[in-house]
Amino acid sequence: MICGFTLYTLHFTLNCYALNLESVKINFLSGDYESAILEGEKILAGAGQAAGLDELYYFLGLSYLKDGNYLRASDIFEIILSEYKDSAFNEDALLGLGDTYFLRADYDKAEEYYNKLVNSNPRTKLKAQVYYRLSQIGFKKGDTQQAKEYLDKLKNNFSLNLEAKMNQDLPPISESALGFYYTVQVGAFSKKANAQNLTQKLINLGYPAFIDEMASADKGTYRVRVGKLKMRQEAVELEKKLSQKGYPTKICP
């Protein structure tokens, strides 16, 4: 999704640069990304070769990412990496660049940048964030071995609950993810009552249905799922049965 969101180690120093970025930072921190973008682009237009351009690009990249303009964010993070090779924001830009691909569901490309970040600096301060993302890529690609490997690294070396909170813009780690089982989703609703009705209907038909709630800052999604299976093939067989009954199915995680 992590877009930096609280997940980045942001450099919020308000020291005096040739560029005054205080208004950009204030808008970003208050969640007014459109204003941060407008102010940042305005400063950029007249900045020339002023000091602090890499920091300006960084906050612009984060703001575009949070605002959902992943292509523009990607371009900006690329500028930091190519034109400011000694910048203090290079690792953050690599993480941000990976996130632009993750949020576009290009998981192979996202994984490439996340691994590049860790491989280039094994002691990076962003290692926990990278591990979280790599675990989520494992789930997205159906590679539960990779997902488990990186979740184990998180649990052994970092606070998993804190890391999940830090990455509110990427899909959260759910109970099903931590339990490493397969389940079949048959519906997702914004209203809990609708999810409850479908769940009860499936239970009456003999299916072990349950509701998996995914909460976000402004709304909740109630996902109706069936079964908690250890083998993917079992989930495939269950999906076929439910699909034949007319339900829109998909296997999770």
Secondary structure, DSSP 8 states (H G I E B T S, - for coil): ----TTTS---------SS--HHHHHHHHTT-HHHHHHHHHHHHHTTTT-TTHHHHHHHHHHHHHHTT-HHHHHHHHHHHHHH-TT-TTHHHHHHHHHHHHHTTT-HHHHHHHHHHHHHH-TT-TTHHHHHHHHHHHHHHTT-HHHHHHHHHHHHHHS-HHHHHHHTTTS----HHHHHT-EEEEEEEESSHHHHHHHHHHHHHTT--EEEEEEE-SS-EEEEEEEEEESSHHHHHHHHHHHHHTT---EEE-
